[in-house]
Amino acid sequence: MEPESAAIQTENLTKRFGSFTAVEGVNFEVRRGEVFGLLGPNGAGKTTLVRMLTTLLPPTSGNAIVAGENVSRHPRRVRQKIGVIPQALTSDLDLTGWENIDIYGAFYGVPRAERHKRARRLLDMVKLTERSGDLVATYSGGMRRRLEIARGLIHSPQVLFLDEPTIGLDPQSRHAVWDLLMELRSESEITVSLTTHYMDEAEQLCDRIAIVDHGKIIALDTPVGLKRMVNGADRVEIEVDREAPRIAEALRAESYAQEVIEESGGRLTIATDDGAHIIPRLIEHVEALGAHVTSLGVHRLSLEDVFIRFTGRTLRDEAAKKVSFLVGAGMPQQR
């Protein structure tokens, strides 16, 4: 591998626990400055994958390079070059916002004058300057999340790992975090690895997304590219006034119909590559079969539709029931 060519590279990365293989021969590359998303159902292997990348678990075999360092041979160097924002809120409630950031910078050995300069800039970026002297116990959940993003950036990491950064936040706070991350990427070349259970979050923030299942990456592309991998990116939904099963069977023979799904109440969903233009032909075919279209709608394939196609499952959000897999990651060990 060429460690300087990417922010993250893996080569046949594998982790076994006894006879169980949690991650199997994973190969991927994350470009510098990219926001890279990891999606997968619970138990898919993404937790183990990220734990290896953040040096919390040693690989069984294969290699991983993060920020130019091998995670197996130089874990301390990796930890100095990464920032980690765990799912759990870990800021100290008995300290002020300023003290939380300052102490974290000291852990990383950032000189006092430099970390104070960075802390002021970061607090301004996350819009907490006026509250920096207040105890974190008085902060809302959204404020604590923004503080922890600032804290994770105090040592100027090259790669930032985010685990469910907006889970449990209200919609306004979620969008504030999104805005912050988009501002961060526009102002720096930091690479972001984002694990999320929110499809809209992945689509909004990520340049590329890897779908993980059964310990393997089963698809990797841009959000648009992932949708193009699935035949019939448009969904035309119609309701007919009679004989829906017969009409569905007839439509399956049409060249424009990639798939026809019969639902209750005379509703049919037709998967096609050009929904808007097939509507006149579709109505004509239904009427030729002696029925009428009583309602009609067209929508584009969603990222969640794509996810279900690849994994056969929905992306269940059970993360709040477990301790974050990144708590403690990225903290330098005492020498």
Contacts in CASP RR format, 6 or more apart in sequence:
PFRMAT RR
TARGET T0000
AUTHOR 0000-0000-0000
METHOD contacts of the structure
MODEL  1
MEPESAAIQTENLTKRFGSFTAVEGVNFEVRRGEVFGLLGPNGAGKTTLV
RMLTTLLPPTSGNAIVAGENVSRHPRRVRQKIGVIPQALTSDLDLTGWEN
IDIYGAFYGVPRAERHKRARRLLDMVKLTERSGDLVATYSGGMRRRLEIA
RGLIHSPQVLFLDEPTIGLDPQSRHAVWDLLMELRSESEITVSLTTHYMD
EAEQLCDRIAIVDHGKIIALDTPVGLKRMVNGADRVEIEVDREAPRIAEA
LRAESYAQEVIEESGGRLTIATDDGAHIIPRLIEHVEALGAHVTSLGVHR
LSLEDVFIRFTGRTLRDEAAKKVSFLVGAGMPQQR
1 9 0 8 1.000
1 11 0 8 1.000
1 63 0 8 1.000
1 65 0 8 1.000
2 9 0 8 1.000
3 9 0 8 1.000
3 65 0 8 1.000
3 68 0 8 1.000
3 69 0 8 1.000
3 70 0 8 1.000
4 68 0 8 1.000
5 29 0 8 1.000
6 29 0 8 1.000
6 30 0 8 1.000
6 31 0 8 1.000
6 32 0 8 1.000
6 65 0 8 1.000
7 30 0 8 1.000
7 31 0 8 1.000
7 32 0 8 1.000
7 33 0 8 1.000
7 34 0 8 1.000
7 66 0 8 1.000
7 67 0 8 1.000
7 158 0 8 1.000
7 159 0 8 1.000
7 191 0 8 1.000
8 28 0 8 1.000
8 29 0 8 1.000
8 30 0 8 1.000
8 36 0 8 1.000
8 53 0 8 1.000
8 64 0 8 1.000
8 65 0 8 1.000
8 66 0 8 1.000
8 67 0 8 1.000
8 159 0 8 1.000
8 191 0 8 1.000
8 193 0 8 1.000
9 28 0 8 1.000
9 29 0 8 1.000
9 30 0 8 1.000
9 63 0 8 1.000
9 64 0 8 1.000
9 65 0 8 1.000
10 26 0 8 1.000
10 27 0 8 1.000
10 28 0 8 1.000
10 29 0 8 1.000
10 53 0 8 1.000
10 62 0 8 1.000
10 63 0 8 1.000
10 64 0 8 1.000
10 65 0 8 1.000
11 27 0 8 1.000
11 62 0 8 1.000
11 63 0 8 1.000
11 64 0 8 1.000
12 25 0 8 1.000
12 26 0 8 1.000
12 27 0 8 1.000
12 61 0 8 1.000
12 62 0 8 1.000
12 63 0 8 1.000
13 23 0 8 1.000
13 25 0 8 1.000
13 26 0 8 1.000
13 27 0 8 1.000
13 49 0 8 1.000
13 52 0 8 1.000
13 59 0 8 1.000
13 61 0 8 1.000
13 62 0 8 1.000
13 63 0 8 1.000
13 64 0 8 1.000
14 21 0 8 1.000
14 23 0 8 1.000
14 24 0 8 1.000
14 25 0 8 1.000
14 26 0 8 1.000
14 59 0 8 1.000
14 60 0 8 1.000
14 61 0 8 1.000
14 62 0 8 1.000
15 21 0 8 1.000
15 22 0 8 1.000
15 23 0 8 1.000
15 48 0 8 1.000
15 49 0 8 1.000
15 52 0 8 1.000
15 57 0 8 1.000
15 59 0 8 1.000
15 60 0 8 1.000
16 22 0 8 1.000
16 60 0 8 1.000
21 215 0 8 1.000
22 45 0 8 1.000
22 48 0 8 1.000
22 215 0 8 1.000
23 45 0 8 1.000
23 48 0 8 1.000
23 49 0 8 1.000
23 52 0 8 1.000
23 215 0 8 1.000
23 216 0 8 1.000
24 214 0 8 1.000
24 215 0 8 1.000
24 216 0 8 1.000
25 62 0 8 1.000
25 216 0 8 1.000
26 49 0 8 1.000
26 215 0 8 1.000
26 216 0 8 1.000
26 217 0 8 1.000
27 217 0 8 1.000
28 210 0 8 1.000
28 217 0 8 1.000
28 220 0 8 1.000
30 36 0 8 1.000
30 191 0 8 1.000
30 193 0 8 1.000
31 191 0 8 1.000
31 207 0 8 1.000
32 158 0 8 1.000
32 189 0 8 1.000
32 191 0 8 1.000
33 185 0 8 1.000
33 189 0 8 1.000
33 190 0 8 1.000
33 191 0 8 1.000
33 192 0 8 1.000
34 191 0 8 1.000
34 192 0 8 1.000
34 207 0 8 1.000
34 208 0 8 1.000
35 181 0 8 1.000
35 185 0 8 1.000
35 191 0 8 1.000
35 192 0 8 1.000
35 194 0 8 1.000
35 205 0 8 1.000
35 206 0 8 1.000
35 207 0 8 1.000
36 191 0 8 1.000
36 192 0 8 1.000
36 193 0 8 1.000
36 194 0 8 1.000
36 206 0 8 1.000
36 207 0 8 1.000
36 208 0 8 1.000
36 209 0 8 1.000
36 210 0 8 1.000
37 193 0 8 1.000
37 194 0 8 1.000
37 195 0 8 1.000
37 196 0 8 1.000
37 202 0 8 1.000
37 205 0 8 1.000
37 206 0 8 1.000
37 208 0 8 1.000
37 209 0 8 1.000
37 210 0 8 1.000
38 46 0 8 1.000
38 49 0 8 1.000
38 50 0 8 1.000
38 193 0 8 1.000
38 194 0 8 1.000
38 195 0 8 1.000
38 196 0 8 1.000
38 209 0 8 1.000
38 210 0 8 1.000
38 212 0 8 1.000
39 46 0 8 1.000
39 196 0 8 1.000
39 199 0 8 1.000
39 202 0 8 1.000
39 209 0 8 1.000
39 210 0 8 1.000
39 211 0 8 1.000
39 212 0 8 1.000
39 307 0 8 1.000
39 315 0 8 1.000
40 46 0 8 1.000
40 211 0 8 1.000
40 212 0 8 1.000
40 213 0 8 1.000
40 307 0 8 1.000
40 311 0 8 1.000
40 315 0 8 1.000
41 213 0 8 1.000
41 311 0 8 1.000
41 313 0 8 1.000
41 314 0 8 1.000
41 315 0 8 1.000
41 316 0 8 1.000
42 316 0 8 1.000
42 318 0 8 1.000
42 319 0 8 1.000
44 212 0 8 1.000
44 213 0 8 1.000
44 214 0 8 1.000
44 215 0 8 1.000
44 311 0 8 1.000
45 212 0 8 1.000
45 214 0 8 1.000
45 215 0 8 1.000
46 195 0 8 1.000
46 212 0 8 1.000
47 325 0 8 1.000
48 57 0 8 1.000
48 215 0 8 1.000
49 212 0 8 1.000
49 215 0 8 1.000
50 161 0 8 1.000
50 163 0 8 1.000
50 193 0 8 1.000
50 195 0 8 1.000
50 325 0 8 1.000
50 326 0 8 1.000
51 57 0 8 1.000
51 325 0 8 1.000
51 326 0 8 1.000
51 329 0 8 1.000
52 58 0 8 1.000
52 59 0 8 1.000
52 64 0 8 1.000
52 71 0 8 1.000
53 64 0 8 1.000
53 66 0 8 1.000
53 71 0 8 1.000
53 161 0 8 1.000
53 193 0 8 1.000
54 66 0 8 1.000
54 78 0 8 1.000
54 79 0 8 1.000
54 82 0 8 1.000
54 84 0 8 1.000
54 161 0 8 1.000
54 326 0 8 1.000
54 329 0 8 1.000
54 330 0 8 1.000
55 71 0 8 1.000
55 75 0 8 1.000
55 78 0 8 1.000
55 79 0 8 1.000
55 329 0 8 1.000
55 330 0 8 1.000
56 325 0 8 1.000
56 326 0 8 1.000
56 328 0 8 1.000
56 329 0 8 1.000
58 72 0 8 1.000
59 71 0 8 1.000
59 72 0 8 1.000
63 70 0 8 1.000
63 72 0 8 1.000
64 70 0 8 1.000
64 71 0 8 1.000
64 72 0 8 1.000
65 71 0 8 1.000
66 78 0 8 1.000
66 81 0 8 1.000
66 82 0 8 1.000
66 159 0 8 1.000
67 78 0 8 1.000
67 81 0 8 1.000
67 82 0 8 1.000
67 157 0 8 1.000
67 158 0 8 1.000
67 159 0 8 1.000
68 81 0 8 1.000
69 77 0 8 1.000
69 78 0 8 1.000
69 81 0 8 1.000
70 78 0 8 1.000
71 78 0 8 1.000
76 332 0 8 1.000
76 333 0 8 1.000
79 329 0 8 1.000
79 330 0 8 1.000
79 331 0 8 1.000
79 332 0 8 1.000
79 333 0 8 1.000
80 108 0 8 1.000
80 155 0 8 1.000
80 332 0 8 1.000
81 157 0 8 1.000
81 158 0 8 1.000
81 159 0 8 1.000
82 157 0 8 1.000
82 158 0 8 1.000
82 159 0 8 1.000
82 160 0 8 1.000
82 161 0 8 1.000
82 329 0 8 1.000
82 330 0 8 1.000
83 152 0 8 1.000
83 153 0 8 1.000
83 155 0 8 1.000
83 157 0 8 1.000
83 159 0 8 1.000
83 160 0 8 1.000
83 161 0 8 1.000
83 330 0 8 1.000
84 152 0 8 1.000
84 160 0 8 1.000
84 161 0 8 1.000
84 163 0 8 1.000
84 326 0 8 1.000
84 328 0 8 1.000
84 329 0 8 1.000
84 330 0 8 1.000
84 331 0 8 1.000
85 148 0 8 1.000
85 149 0 8 1.000
85 152 0 8 1.000
85 160 0 8 1.000
85 161 0 8 1.000
85 162 0 8 1.000
85 163 0 8 1.000
85 165 0 8 1.000
85 326 0 8 1.000
86 163 0 8 1.000
86 324 0 8 1.000
86 325 0 8 1.000
86 326 0 8 1.000
86 327 0 8 1.000
86 328 0 8 1.000
86 329 0 8 1.000
87 163 0 8 1.000
87 164 0 8 1.000
87 165 0 8 1.000
87 167 0 8 1.000
87 319 0 8 1.000
87 324 0 8 1.000
87 325 0 8 1.000
87 326 0 8 1.000
88 323 0 8 1.000
88 324 0 8 1.000
88 327 0 8 1.000
89 141 0 8 1.000
89 144 0 8 1.000
89 145 0 8 1.000
89 148 0 8 1.000
90 148 0 8 1.000
90 327 0 8 1.000
90 328 0 8 1.000
91 97 0 8 1.000
91 100 0 8 1.000
91 136 0 8 1.000
91 144 0 8 1.000
91 147 0 8 1.000
91 148 0 8 1.000
91 151 0 8 1.000
92 99 0 8 1.000
92 100 0 8 1.000
92 103 0 8 1.000
92 136 0 8 1.000
93 135 0 8 1.000
93 136 0 8 1.000
93 137 0 8 1.000
94 135 0 8 1.000
94 136 0 8 1.000
94 137 0 8 1.000
95 103 0 8 1.000
95 135 0 8 1.000
95 136 0 8 1.000
96 132 0 8 1.000
96 133 0 8 1.000
96 134 0 8 1.000
96 135 0 8 1.000
96 136 0 8 1.000
97 123 0 8 1.000
97 128 0 8 1.000
97 131 0 8 1.000
97 132 0 8 1.000
97 133 0 8 1.000
97 134 0 8 1.000
97 135 0 8 1.000
97 136 0 8 1.000
97 139 0 8 1.000
97 147 0 8 1.000
98 119 0 8 1.000
98 123 0 8 1.000
98 132 0 8 1.000
98 133 0 8 1.000
100 136 0 8 1.000
100 147 0 8 1.000
100 151 0 8 1.000
101 115 0 8 1.000
101 119 0 8 1.000
101 122 0 8 1.000
101 123 0 8 1.000
101 147 0 8 1.000
101 150 0 8 1.000
101 151 0 8 1.000
101 154 0 8 1.000
102 115 0 8 1.000
102 116 0 8 1.000
102 119 0 8 1.000
104 151 0 8 1.000
104 152 0 8 1.000
104 154 0 8 1.000
104 155 0 8 1.000
105 115 0 8 1.000
105 154 0 8 1.000
105 155 0 8 1.000
106 112 0 8 1.000
106 115 0 8 1.000
107 331 0 8 1.000
107 332 0 8 1.000
108 154 0 8 1.000
108 155 0 8 1.000
108 332 0 8 1.000
109 155 0 8 1.000
110 118 0 8 1.000
110 154 0 8 1.000
110 155 0 8 1.000
115 154 0 8 1.000
118 153 0 8 1.000
118 154 0 8 1.000
118 156 0 8 1.000
119 150 0 8 1.000
119 154 0 8 1.000
120 129 0 8 1.000
122 150 0 8 1.000
122 151 0 8 1.000
122 153 0 8 1.000
122 154 0 8 1.000
123 129 0 8 1.000
123 132 0 8 1.000
123 150 0 8 1.000
125 150 0 8 1.000
125 180 0 8 1.000
125 183 0 8 1.000
125 184 0 8 1.000
126 146 0 8 1.000
126 147 0 8 1.000
126 149 0 8 1.000
126 150 0 8 1.000
126 180 0 8 1.000
127 146 0 8 1.000
128 143 0 8 1.000
128 146 0 8 1.000
128 147 0 8 1.000
128 150 0 8 1.000
131 138 0 8 1.000
131 139 0 8 1.000
131 143 0 8 1.000
136 144 0 8 1.000
136 147 0 8 1.000
139 147 0 8 1.000
140 173 0 8 1.000
141 169 0 8 1.000
141 173 0 8 1.000
142 169 0 8 1.000
142 170 0 8 1.000
142 173 0 8 1.000
142 176 0 8 1.000
142 177 0 8 1.000
145 165 0 8 1.000
145 166 0 8 1.000
145 169 0 8 1.000
145 173 0 8 1.000
145 177 0 8 1.000
146 176 0 8 1.000
146 177 0 8 1.000
146 180 0 8 1.000
149 165 0 8 1.000
149 177 0 8 1.000
149 180 0 8 1.000
149 181 0 8 1.000
149 184 0 8 1.000
152 160 0 8 1.000
153 160 0 8 1.000
153 184 0 8 1.000
153 190 0 8 1.000
157 190 0 8 1.000
158 190 0 8 1.000
158 191 0 8 1.000
159 190 0 8 1.000
159 191 0 8 1.000
159 192 0 8 1.000
159 193 0 8 1.000
160 190 0 8 1.000
160 191 0 8 1.000
160 192 0 8 1.000
160 193 0 8 1.000
161 192 0 8 1.000
161 193 0 8 1.000
161 195 0 8 1.000
161 326 0 8 1.000
161 329 0 8 1.000
162 181 0 8 1.000
162 192 0 8 1.000
162 193 0 8 1.000
162 194 0 8 1.000
162 195 0 8 1.000
162 196 0 8 1.000
163 195 0 8 1.000
163 324 0 8 1.000
163 325 0 8 1.000
163 326 0 8 1.000
164 195 0 8 1.000
164 196 0 8 1.000
164 197 0 8 1.000
164 319 0 8 1.000
164 324 0 8 1.000
165 177 0 8 1.000
165 181 0 8 1.000
165 194 0 8 1.000
165 196 0 8 1.000
166 173 0 8 1.000
166 174 0 8 1.000
166 177 0 8 1.000
166 178 0 8 1.000
166 196 0 8 1.000
166 198 0 8 1.000
166 201 0 8 1.000
167 197 0 8 1.000
167 317 0 8 1.000
167 319 0 8 1.000
167 320 0 8 1.000
168 320 0 8 1.000
169 177 0 8 1.000
174 201 0 8 1.000
178 201 0 8 1.000
178 204 0 8 1.000
178 205 0 8 1.000
181 192 0 8 1.000
181 205 0 8 1.000
182 205 0 8 1.000
184 190 0 8 1.000
184 192 0 8 1.000
185 192 0 8 1.000
192 205 0 8 1.000
194 201 0 8 1.000
194 202 0 8 1.000
194 205 0 8 1.000
194 206 0 8 1.000
196 202 0 8 1.000
197 315 0 8 1.000
197 316 0 8 1.000
197 317 0 8 1.000
197 319 0 8 1.000
198 317 0 8 1.000
199 302 0 8 1.000
199 303 0 8 1.000
199 304 0 8 1.000
199 307 0 8 1.000
199 315 0 8 1.000
202 209 0 8 1.000
202 223 0 8 1.000
202 303 0 8 1.000
203 223 0 8 1.000
203 303 0 8 1.000
206 223 0 8 1.000
207 222 0 8 1.000
208 220 0 8 1.000
208 221 0 8 1.000
208 222 0 8 1.000
209 220 0 8 1.000
209 221 0 8 1.000
209 222 0 8 1.000
209 223 0 8 1.000
209 226 0 8 1.000
209 303 0 8 1.000
210 217 0 8 1.000
210 219 0 8 1.000
210 220 0 8 1.000
211 217 0 8 1.000
211 218 0 8 1.000
211 219 0 8 1.000
211 220 0 8 1.000
211 226 0 8 1.000
211 307 0 8 1.000
211 310 0 8 1.000
211 311 0 8 1.000
212 218 0 8 1.000
213 310 0 8 1.000
213 311 0 8 1.000
218 310 0 8 1.000
218 311 0 8 1.000
219 226 0 8 1.000
219 229 0 8 1.000
219 306 0 8 1.000
219 310 0 8 1.000
221 228 0 8 1.000
221 229 0 8 1.000
223 303 0 8 1.000
226 303 0 8 1.000
226 306 0 8 1.000
227 233 0 8 1.000
227 300 0 8 1.000
227 301 0 8 1.000
227 303 0 8 1.000
227 306 0 8 1.000
229 306 0 8 1.000
230 301 0 8 1.000
230 305 0 8 1.000
230 306 0 8 1.000
230 309 0 8 1.000
231 258 0 8 1.000
231 259 0 8 1.000
231 271 0 8 1.000
231 273 0 8 1.000
232 258 0 8 1.000
232 259 0 8 1.000
232 271 0 8 1.000
232 272 0 8 1.000
232 273 0 8 1.000
232 301 0 8 1.000
233 273 0 8 1.000
233 300 0 8 1.000
233 301 0 8 1.000
234 271 0 8 1.000
234 272 0 8 1.000
234 273 0 8 1.000
234 274 0 8 1.000
234 275 0 8 1.000
234 276 0 8 1.000
234 298 0 8 1.000
234 299 0 8 1.000
234 300 0 8 1.000
234 301 0 8 1.000
235 269 0 8 1.000
235 270 0 8 1.000
235 271 0 8 1.000
235 298 0 8 1.000
235 299 0 8 1.000
235 300 0 8 1.000
235 301 0 8 1.000
235 305 0 8 1.000
236 269 0 8 1.000
236 270 0 8 1.000
236 272 0 8 1.000
236 275 0 8 1.000
236 278 0 8 1.000
236 279 0 8 1.000
236 282 0 8 1.000
236 296 0 8 1.000
236 297 0 8 1.000
236 298 0 8 1.000
237 267 0 8 1.000
237 268 0 8 1.000
237 269 0 8 1.000
237 270 0 8 1.000
237 296 0 8 1.000
237 297 0 8 1.000
237 298 0 8 1.000
237 299 0 8 1.000
238 267 0 8 1.000
238 268 0 8 1.000
238 270 0 8 1.000
238 282 0 8 1.000
238 286 0 8 1.000
238 293 0 8 1.000
238 295 0 8 1.000
238 296 0 8 1.000
238 297 0 8 1.000
239 265 0 8 1.000
239 266 0 8 1.000
239 267 0 8 1.000
239 268 0 8 1.000
239 293 0 8 1.000
239 294 0 8 1.000
239 295 0 8 1.000
239 296 0 8 1.000
240 247 0 8 1.000
240 266 0 8 1.000
240 268 0 8 1.000
240 286 0 8 1.000
240 291 0 8 1.000
240 292 0 8 1.000
240 293 0 8 1.000
240 294 0 8 1.000
241 291 0 8 1.000
241 292 0 8 1.000
241 294 0 8 1.000
242 290 0 8 1.000
242 291 0 8 1.000
243 289 0 8 1.000
243 290 0 8 1.000
243 291 0 8 1.000
244 262 0 8 1.000
244 265 0 8 1.000
244 266 0 8 1.000
244 267 0 8 1.000
244 268 0 8 1.000
245 262 0 8 1.000
246 289 0 8 1.000
247 268 0 8 1.000
247 286 0 8 1.000
247 289 0 8 1.000
247 291 0 8 1.000
248 260 0 8 1.000
248 261 0 8 1.000
248 262 0 8 1.000
248 268 0 8 1.000
250 285 0 8 1.000
250 289 0 8 1.000
251 257 0 8 1.000
251 260 0 8 1.000
251 268 0 8 1.000
251 270 0 8 1.000
251 282 0 8 1.000
251 285 0 8 1.000
251 286 0 8 1.000
252 260 0 8 1.000
254 281 0 8 1.000
254 285 0 8 1.000
256 270 0 8 1.000
256 272 0 8 1.000
256 273 0 8 1.000
256 274 0 8 1.000
256 278 0 8 1.000
256 281 0 8 1.000
256 282 0 8 1.000
257 270 0 8 1.000
257 271 0 8 1.000
257 272 0 8 1.000
258 271 0 8 1.000
258 272 0 8 1.000
258 273 0 8 1.000
259 270 0 8 1.000
259 271 0 8 1.000
260 268 0 8 1.000
260 269 0 8 1.000
260 270 0 8 1.000
260 271 0 8 1.000
261 268 0 8 1.000
261 269 0 8 1.000
261 270 0 8 1.000
261 271 0 8 1.000
262 268 0 8 1.000
263 269 0 8 1.000
270 278 0 8 1.000
270 282 0 8 1.000
272 278 0 8 1.000
275 298 0 8 1.000
276 298 0 8 1.000
279 296 0 8 1.000
279 298 0 8 1.000
282 293 0 8 1.000
283 293 0 8 1.000
283 296 0 8 1.000
286 292 0 8 1.000
286 293 0 8 1.000
287 293 0 8 1.000
304 314 0 8 1.000
304 315 0 8 1.000
307 314 0 8 1.000
307 315 0 8 1.000
308 314 0 8 1.000
END
